Amino acid sequence: MPGWGERNWLITGASAGFGRALAHQVLARGGRVIVTARNPASLGAFAEGHENRVRALKLDVTDAAAIENAVAQAESFGGVDVLVNNAGYGFLGGVEESTDAEVRAQFETNFFGAAAMMRAVLPGMRARGAGYIVNISSVAGATGGPGGGYYSASKFALEGLSESLAAEAGPLGIRVLIVEPGAFRTAFFGRSMARPARRISHYKKVDATFAYAAASDGVQPGDPARAAAIIIDTLEQEKPPLRLVLGRGACEIVDTALQARLAEVASQRELAASACFPEN
């Protein structure tokens, strides 16, 4: 049986960043790929020279009809062995200063769009008895920070859903990989970062995060091409992890967050048990 990199991939948000890098890696390894973007012109001449192995489609993951059409075309192209949920964007704004509309738009793409894509490809994967779903999350899916609350919330939600799907679909031969990147040189801090229409001057830590994002845009240490190769190599492992942390400093960020949480849990064991009825 061919390796995962040699199979049929459907990648959302493939116009740049991790999506584009993964598409290049799949082609280099002999696979076939359906690349999608809200603006298909942004996919450029990606299919040139690979007409039998690439199909470029317009896809907005908040559009149910577009999802249905994309997956139908993917099935006619040989099916979806690997789905990559990469479509999404960052949102930098404090909890108080962000509006309901801004927050809902973030979740529609980052969470509900990814969930809809998973539901759409699962019937085909079940029928074939195999499949892989790769959900691009973030270190922000492990810990929240000032100015990133709603983005973190969308990624926490995606990770919780991914864990449940891994437990449900694993016995059917369908695996899940959650990717938690740190700072990578993509458009994340640039055109892919939305900001609230209003700012509140009282939140200095949020201001500091805005300044960090502006200073980091274009000089992040992470290389999307190297990350893409590692992601596919991880799928090929005999016992792949559920989560893959990528980037300089990313493991330290996630480790610090988890250690702090474990310490809190350890300090509350007796208190937690005291909340039960005495006979239990």
TAMOTA-V400533 format. One record per residue. BURIAL is + if it has 9 or more other ideal C-beta (glycine too) atoms within 8 Angstrom, else -. Layout:
# TAMOTA-V400533
burial
BURIAL
BURIAL
This chain:
# TAMOTA-V400533
burial
-
-
-
+
+
-
+
+
+
+
+
+
+
+
+
-
+
+
+
+
+
+
+
+
+
+
+
-
+
-
+
+
+
+
+
+
+
-
-
-
-
-
+
-
-
+
+
-
-
+
-
-
-
+
+
+
+
+
+
-
+
-
-
-
-
+
+
+
+
+
+
-
+
+
+
-
+
-
+
+
+
+
+
+
+
+
+
+
+
+
+
+
+
+
-
-
+
+
-
-
-
+
+
-
+
+
+
+
+
+
+
+
+
+
+
+
+
+
-
+
+
+
-
+
+
+
-
+
-
-
+
+
+
+
+
+
+
+
+
+
+
+
+
-
+
+
+
+
+
+
+
+
+
+
+
+
+
+
+
-
+
+
+
-
+
+
-
-
+
+
-
-
+
+
+
+
+
+
+
+
+
+
+
+
+
+
-
+
+
-
-
+
+
+
-
+
-
-
-
+
-
-
+
-
-
+
+
+
+
+
-
-
+
-
-
+
+
-
-
+
+
+
-
+
+
-
+
+
+
+
+
+
-
+
+
+
-
-
-
+
-
+
+
+
+
+
+
-
+
+
-
-
+
+
-
+
+
+
-
-
-
-
-
-
-
-
-
-
-
-
-
-
-
-
-
-
-
-
-
-
